[in-house]
Each structure stands twice: as structure tokens, then as C-alpha cells.
Amino acid sequence: MVLMLENRSFDHMLGFLDHPDQSFPRLRAGEHPNRRNPADPGSPATGVSADATYTLAVDPPHSHKSAMEQLNLRIGRRARMDGFVAAYVRKASGNDERPVIHWWRLGVLGLAVVATATSASRRFVGGSRPTWLVVRAALAGALTWRLVQAKRRIDDPPSNEVATEVGADVMRCMAPERVPVLATLAKEFAVCTNWHCSVPGETWPNRNFLHAATSERTVDIELGFYDSPTIFDTLEEHGASWRVYHDGRAHLWAFRNLWRGSRIGRWEPTSTFEEHVAGGDLAAYSFIEPDHQGGDSNSQHPGNNGPEKAGVDFVRAEELIAHVYDVLRRHPQAFEKTLLVITYDEHGGLFDHVPPPHPVPAPPPLKRERLSLAMLSRRFVAFFIERRSPRFGFRLLGPRVPTVIISPLIPVGTIDHQVHDHTSVVSTLRSLFAPGAQPLTARDEWAATFDHLASLGEPRRGADMPEVAAPPRSTAPSPAAVRPMVPGLSAPDEFSHQLDQLGDLVSSELEPRGVAGSGAPAGSASPAGRSEQGDEAVRRFRNAAAEARQSGGHG
């Protein structure tokens, strides 16, 4: 069972953990200074500290280009891990990288559309005057131009003085009492001190590695569908079941083969999780995706915890972890045969001091016969709006992310120092449920498994199973009590924007199937506030999933 949260580094969440084992790499205040300008020995420096709050004035930069700047590679691909403050100040100064818009390519495309529309109108409508087809093409072109201009325009950047002031925030780490659920579970079960994200980059490629052991050569978010074989396919082929629990838009929607046909019946609202645990109806593999957006978000994404939200999303994520654990703890018949993995997809631009391993096996280049329509559509968009990133061979992992593995069969205070990345989930699932299956890629063939951590002969029970409690929501400060948002940088995070677009794509695929877009089926009411947001894709998806389950279709 895997619960994957958002955009936090190991040091930021667990670096100051008061673990009783002396081998735990605990930080000390002032260590690992990062300079405002790493190339200038006289530049102001900031070391780590244990005074992080739930809010950040600016969502730290975490694109591939920014991540490589933060790693600050030197000869031999050894990362110095001293570019975090510089990257953060650059973004807070309004100088973060933005997509390169190839205006001449858009112009040529626009002319081609108008010319085609004109030719078609003359052929099928007759006459030489502009027809409704040409007018519609012109209006579409004008609207596209306006949208791109709006995307490109930014407010006046804040002063360097303000940017430098917030720059130290990226080095602040959580005191254990600020993350009581995660910290308690890390001490009571197994904490992985060398679990890295799979790519030094954004959310989508890292989540893709968790599911498919490849990102299809992407290092940043590329909107569209992905068709690579996944661990879900492997499990099905070997007779093992799977389920996805989610609320709201899910990134895993990007793998549309996982919800085509009756497979959509394997997708459940998170509210059904406890029912399945209590009834002994858990799948061999359960993936839990948090709510990424809106008033109910609980992913811990820094962009969901700006001053205007005062960190309530962060507390709700602690509540989510506590809920999943507590449901299992109260049903030992299910818990005693379960491995629960709590992890984060990527570091989110927050400081970590451990250089990523290099070299690691890279997924093979995509073969021509595997170039799907989905991939071509993503590359078509990237041809016009491009993110210029350094060439990357996928031989380097990203920074560490917090990962805790929980089971009654894991001894108290276990520390796993083995190098892992997200494809360790894939390799462990193959080992447990599909031992004869071929690896998805060279990466999951290399990745170490973690099921050996469940080493006790008899499960821990009763008082040996710790209780956990999330911090009260009142501990999240009021908006007036936190650092204000840096002027000019209050736009929604890119991940949320991309999820909106993904939702539109999903809705457009469900509509031809005759899936209703309004009215929730029995037992799958939308979360509070969701219907008010008009989330058509979520309603369509839940309707289709409920219909598939009612008809007995589960893939």
C-alpha cells in the first residue's frame, strides 16, 4: 500500500528527527550552509535550522533546470547541494525560468489554420468572401494569442531585498513536534534514510517512475496521456489485484489505459478505504493519491500552504497519514499482512544535503514503434511552448524524499540505509506478487526491494502498536501571523494548473462513452466543496467508476 504526498525533501521533514538510533543522520543547526551566490565565497550564507513553519511565501522552484542548479554538479557528477538558496532567491526575485514561447512557430501554425479554413470554405461553401469557418479560425487564433500573452505577462518583480529575506526559508526544517504523525511512525517502524526521487525534477516524471519505472524521457511536466506499461499491468497479468483510492483530480489519470473499459471499476473514493480494510477486501496493491487541489487539499504541496491558506493543507495531510495508519491498526487481521509506504514524489525545491547517487541505470530510449499518439501530442505542444533544460541522461537520481515503511512485522526503530528510488516500489511488488515477471525497465531491475524490513517472526500487537494524532488545525497560524506572499508571485502552482488541463482531457474522453457529467451515484458523493468548484471531470469519472463496479466489472 502506497500513499504518495507532494514536494518535500527528507531534511526538510525528518532531518532533525530525534531518532534513538545513533546511525540516523540527524542534522545540527547551522550545518550545510548555502550561499546567496555559490560562486562568491563572500556571499551571505544560511545553514539549516529546525524552525520551519507550515507556510512558505513562495513555492520553491523544482523544475528540472532548478533542481540541477540546486544540486550544483561538479566534475564526476558529484553534487555540492549548495544551490538551494540561490534558486529560491532567483524565483522570489521574479526571475524564475519560464517556458520559451516560439512565436514564429505559432504564427506559421495560425497562418496554416487560416489558409486551410479558407480553402475548405471556398470548396464546400463557395465564394471568395470570408465565411463563418474563416471567422471561427480567426477568433480561435486571437483567443490563443490572448491566452499565451496572459500566461507570459507577470507583475513587477519584487525587490532583491525582499527576495533575499525569504531566501533563508528554503533551509528551514521541521522540528519533530511540527510533524508528530510522520515523526512518530518514522521512529516506531522503518525510516529510509537514502530514498531518492527518481528524477531531479517535477512531480509528473517522478510519479511516472513510481508507476512505470520510466518517465518517457520527460524531466518536467508534459501535459497529456502516457502509454508505458505499468506495474498495474504486470500485477493483472499475474493474477494480482489492485485498486486506486483518490479524491479530486488524480495524476494517475495520465495513464488512461488504467481507467479504460471495466478497469475504471478499480478506482474508489478514499471514503471506501476503511470499509475495504474492515471487510478484508484489500487488493494486493493499493495506491492512495491525496487531494491535490481546492478547499479540501491534503497533499502537503508547498503551493497549497501559502499565507492565504495558513498551512491547513499541511495539517490535513498529517490527518490523512494518521487516518490510513489508524484504520489499519484497528483491524489487525488486515494490518498484519500489509506493508504501508508513506513517501513523497519529489523534493519540491526544499533543501537536502545528501548528493544523489550516480550513475544509476537509465530506462532505455523509446523505440520508434512505441511512439504513441499520446506522446506525439505532448511533443506537439512542446514544439511551440518549450522548457529549455540541460540534456539529461537519466543516470542521476534526484534529492532524497521522506519515506517511512510501516508494518506490525517491522521492529521498532528500524533504519534502512539502502539506496532506493521510487522504482523500489515496482521491484518489491514484482518480487511479492509477480516473481516471474520481467522488469519494466532497467531502473526497476536495479532498484532494491524493501519487503525484508518486515523481519519479525510474530507481529507486534496491542500496546506495541503506537497511537498517533495529527496536530490540531488551530496550530496552523492565521494568515496575519505568517510572512506575506511575495508580491507578483501569487499565481497557482504549475502542478495544479496541469491537473486542471488533465481533468479536461479525461472529461473529453469520458463524454463519448455517454458518461453523465452531473449527479453523483449512490455511495460516492463528492467531497465537501467539490461540486461548487464545478469539477466536471471528477463527477464523470466517479459516475463511470460506480457504474463499472455495479456491473461487476473490475478489469
N, C-alpha and C positions, 0 to 999 in steps of 0.2 A: 504494500500500500504506500503510495507516494503522495505527499502534499507539497507542492512546489509554490513558494511565495516569490516575492519580487524584490530584486535590486538592492541587496545588502551584502556587504563583504563580511568575511569572518572576523577580522579585527574589530570592525565597527560594532558587531553584535556580541561577540564572545571573547574578544581579545583580553578583557580584564576579568574573565570568569575566575571565581575563587575555587578552582578545582583542587581537591585534596592530593591528587597525584602530581608529584614534582616534575614529571616529564611533560606536563601541559605547558605549552609555550606562552605563558602569561606575559602581557605587556607591563612595562613600567612607565609612569608618566614622564614625558619629555623625550622618550626614545624615538628613533627613526624620523628625524626632522626632515621636512620638505621645505625647500626654499621657494620664495615667490618667483625667482628665476633660477632654475637649477644650474644654469651655466655661469652664474655670477656668485662666487664664494662670499661676497659681501651682502648678498640679498637677504632680507629678513626670512627667518626660518621658524617653522611651527612643528613641534613634536606632538605625539599622541597624548590624549588626556581622557579621563573617564567621566566627562561631563556632557555627553551628547543629550540632546532633547529629542522629542518625537517630531519636531518640525525643522524644516530647512527653508531658508529664504529663497533658495534657488535649487531646483532639481539638478544634482551634479551631472556633468556630461558623461555619457557612457557609450557613445558611438565607437566604432572600431578605431577610427583615427584618434579619438580622445583616449581610448584605452591604451593604445600604443604609446601615446605621449605620457600617460601616467606610469606605464611600465619603464619607459626610458631605457630602451635596449642599448647595450654596448657590444663591443666585439665578442663574438662567441655566443651571441644571443642571450647573454646574461642580463637580466633586468635589474635596474638600480632601484626601482619602486620609489622614485622621488619626484615624479611629475604630477602628483595629485593636486597640490595647491595651485600650481601654475595653470593646470587645465581648468580648475574651478574658478579661479580669478578671471581667466580669459572669458569664460561663459558669463560670469557676473558682470563683466565689462561690456557685454553685448557683442562680443567678438567670436562667439562660438561658430563653428563651421555650419554652413547651410548648404542645402542641395544646389548644385550648379544647374541653372536652367538654360538649356540650349535654345535660345530664342530663334535662331535661323532654322533649326530643325522643326520647331513648332510652326514657324512661318511657312516653310515648304509643305508641311502636313496640311495646314489650313488652306493654302492655295490648291493643293491636290483635292481636298474635300470639296471646295467650291467648284473647281473645274469638273469634277465627277458629277456633282449635283446638277450643274448647268447642262452638261452633256445629256444626263438622264432626263432632265426636264424637257429638253428640245426633242428628244427621241420619243418620249412617251406622252408628253403634253402638247408639244408643238409650239411654234412661235419663238421669237428671239428675245422677248421681254423676260425679265426675271420672274420666275414662278414661285409658288409657295415653297417648293423644295429648296430653291436657292436662298430664299429668305430665311428658312429654318436653319440652313447650314451657316449662313452669316451670323444669325443670332447665337447659334451654338459656339461659333468661333469667338464672338465677342464675350460671351459668358465665360468661356475657358480662359480668355486673356485676363478678365477681371479677377477671376479666382486665383490665377497664378500671381497676379500683381498683389492681391491681398495677402497671399502666402509669403511673398517676398518682402513686403513692407514691414518694417519694425519701428518701434518708438525710439526716441532718442536714447542712446545707451547711457547707463548710469556712470557716474564718475568713477575714476580709478580708486579714489579714496573709499567709496562705499564697497567696491569690489574687493579691495584688499582687506577690509574689515570682515567680510563674510568668508574670505578665503580660508581662514583657520577652521571653519566649521567642518570641512571635509575630513579633518584629522581627529575630530571628537568621536569617542567610542562610548558605547552604552555601559553604565555601571550595572552589575548583575541585578540589582533591585529594580532597574528600569525594564528588564525583560524577565520577570520571575518565572514564567512558564517555560520558555526556551532554556533559560539557565538551569532550572531545576532538572529538567529532562536530560540536559547535557551532562549533569553530574551523576544522575541516578542510572543512566543507561550508557550508551556509547556515543561519544563525540568524535567526529572525524576531523583531524587537525590538518589534513592535506587534501581536502576535496576541492578541486578547482572547477570553475565553469569551463565549458568545452571550447569556447572561442573568446578571445579578448574583444568583446563587442556587445551588441544589444540583445534584447530579450528573445526575439524570434529565432535567430540562429541557435541560441543556446537551448531553448525549449525543443527545437527541431532535433538537436543531438540527443536529448533525453528520449525522444520517441523513435527516431530513425537512425541514430548514430551517424548522421550527416546533416549538413545544413544546405545541401545542394549548392555548394560553393558560395554561399552568401555569408557576409560578415556583419551586415546591418539588416534592418527590417526591409524586406522587399515584399510589397503587398501582392497577394494573390494566393492561389492554391498550390499545394505541394503534393507530389505523387510518389515519393520514395516509399519503398516497403518499410513497414514499421514493426516494432515489437508486438503490437496488437495482431498484426497479420501472422507473425510467427506463432504466437500462442494459439490462435484459432486453428492453424494448420496442424498443431499437435494436440488438439482436443482440450485446450485450457481456456477457461472463460475470462472475460474482462468486462469492466464497467468504468464509466467516466461519471463523476459527480461534479456538477457545476451550477452556478447561478450567474445569470447575465451572459454577456458575450464571452466566449472561450477562445483562447488562441488555438486550441486543438482543432477548432473548426477548419483551420487552414488545410488539414489533411481530410479532404472531402470524402475520400474513399471510406473513411471510418464512420460516416453517417449516411452513406448511400444505401438505398433499399432498406431491408429489415434491420440492418446494423444500427440504425438510429435508435432502436429499442434498447440498446445497451447504455444510452445516455440518460442519467437520472438527475432530478433536482437534489441538491445537497440535503434537503429536509428528509429524504428517504434513507439516508445513511444509517441512522440509528435503528430504523425498522429492519434493515437487512442484517445488521450485526446481531440484534436481539433474536431474529428468526433463523440464525445460522445460514443465511443466504448470501454470504460474501462470495465474490468472484475470486478466481485465482490471483488476478491483478486488478487493483482498484487505483485509479488516478483521480485525485481531488484537485480541482482548479478553483482558486479563490475568486471572489467577485472583484473584478478589476476597476469598476467604474461606478460613478453615481453616489448617492447618499448612503448606500449600504456596502461600499467597498471595504474589503478586509485583506488586502494583498500586501500591505506594508510598503508599497511603492512610494519613494520619497515625494513624487509628484502628487500623491493623494494626501500628503501630510503637510501642505503649506500652511502659512499662518491663518488663512481663511478657514481651514478645517481643524486647525489646532491639534493635529495628531490623533484624532479619534479613530481614524482608519488603522493606525498602528496598534491601538489597544484592541480593536475588534479582531485583528489578526491573532493577537495573543489569545483572545477568546476562542477563535476558530481552532487553534492548536490544542487548547485545553479541552474543547468540546470533543474533538476527534479522539484524543487520548482517553478522556473520561468515559466516553461511550464504550471503548474497548475494555477499559479497566473494570467496568461494571458488568461485563459479560466475558468472564474468563474462558468460557468454552470456545469463544472466537479468538480472544486475545492470545491464548497460549499456542496458537498456530499461525500467528501473524507477525510479520516484520513491518513496522511503520517507519517510513523515511520522511523526515522533515528537512527540506532543503530550499534553496533559493536559486533562481535561474542564472543570475549574474550579479556582479559586484555593485552595479549602479553608480560607478564613479567614486565610491567611498573607499577610503584608504585601507590597504592591506600591505603587510611588509614582506610576505614570502614570495620570492620570484617563481613564476610558473615553470614547470618542467619543460625542457627542450632537449632533444627532439622527441616527439611522440608520433605514432603512426597517423597518417592523414587518410581520410576517406579517398577512394580512387576518383580520378576525374570522371565526370559524367560522360557516358558513351553517347554517341550520336543517336542510337536507337532509343535512348531513354529521354531524349529531349521532347518533353510533353508539351501539349498546347498550354498547360498551366504555366510551365517555365517560360515559354516563348512570350506569353502575355506579360509576365513580370519583367522580362528583359526589354519588351517593347516600351513599357513605361519608363524603365531606367535609361533608355536611349535618349529620352527627352529631358528627364529630370534626374540628374546623376549625382551621387555622392562620391567624391573623389577620395579614395582610400589607398593607402600603400598596398603594393602587391603582397598577398598573404598566401602561404603555402599550407596552412592548417597543421603545421608541425609544432606549434606552440599553444599551450593551454592558456586560459585566462586566469585572473586572480582567484584566490580562494573565496569560497562562499560557506556560510554556516550550514552544517549538515549534522543532524542527530538521528541515530537509529535506535528504535525502541522495540523491545520485546521482553516478556517475562523470562526468557531464556538467556538474557544478556546480564552478566554480572554487574553489580553496582560499580560505578566509577571507571568503566572501560574507556580506554583511549585507543583510537585506531590512527596510527601514524602513516599508514599505507597511502600512496598516491592514488587518488581516484579522480575521475571526472564524471559528467552526467551519464556517460555510456556504461558506467558500472551498474546502473540500474538495468540496462539491457542485458549485459553479460550475466548478472545474477538471475534475472528472470529466465534466460535460456538455460542456465545451469539447473534451476529448480524445476521448471515446467516443460522444457523442450531440450533435453540434454543432447538429442541427436541433431538439433538444428544447426545450420551453418550461420556464422556471424553475419550480421547485416553489412558491416564494413570492417576494414582493418582496425578501426578505432575500438569497437566493442570487442573485437577479438583480443586486443591488447589489454583492455580495461580489467582491473582487479575486481573480483566479486567481494561481497561483504556478508554473506549468509553465515560464514564461520563465526561471526561475532556472537551468534546465539549458541553459546558453548556449554550452558548448564545442563546437567543431566535431568534435573527436575525444575519446573518453572517456579518462579517467585510468586507468592500468593499473599493475600490478606494485607497485613501491615507492611510487608516488603514492597508493596506497590504504592509509591508515594502519591499523595494528593497534590494537585496543582490548582492555582487560582490566578486568573488574569488580574492585572491592576485595575482598580475601579476607573471607570471612564472619567470620573472627576479629577483623576491625576493628570489628564491631558489639560494643559493650560488653556485659558481663554485666549482668543485671538489677540486681545490687547496686551497680553503678557509675554508675547513672543516677538522675536525680531520681525519687522515688517518685510513683506515681499519686496525684492529689489525692483525699483521702477523699470517698466519696459519689458519685464521678463515674467509676466503673469499668464502667459499662454498655456493651454493644456499640454501635457506631455505628449510626445510623438506617439508613444505606445497606445495611449487612449484614442488618439486620432486614427491610428491604423486599425484599431479594433472596430471603430465606427464603420470604416470602409469595408472591413471584412464582414461585418454584420450585413451590410448592404448586398455584398456578393452572395452570402448564404441565403438571404431572403429572396434574391432573384433566382436562385437555383431551386428553392422550395416552391415558389409560386407556380411554376409549370406543372408541379405534381398535384396541384389542387389543394395545397395545404392552406387552411384558413389562417388569416392573419390576426384575428381578434377573437376574444373569448377563450378563456383558459379551460382545458379539460379538467375533469374532476381529479382532485388529489395533486394538482400541480399548479396551484395558484402562484402568481408571480410574487417575488419578494416585495416587501413594502417599498413604495415609491417607484417601482419599476414601470408600472403601467402609465404613470404620469409622465414618464420620460418618453413614452411613445416608442418603445423598443420593439419594432415590428419583427425583427429577426428572431429575438428571443421567444416571442409568442408563437411564431410559426414553428420554430424548432421544437418547442415543448409540445405543441399540438401533434406534430408528426411523430415525436418520440412516444407520446402516450398512446397514439393510435397503433403504433407498431407493437408496443407491449401488450395492449389489449387483444391484438390479433394473434398473439403468441410468437411474433417474430423477434428473434434476438440475434440474428446473424448466423 
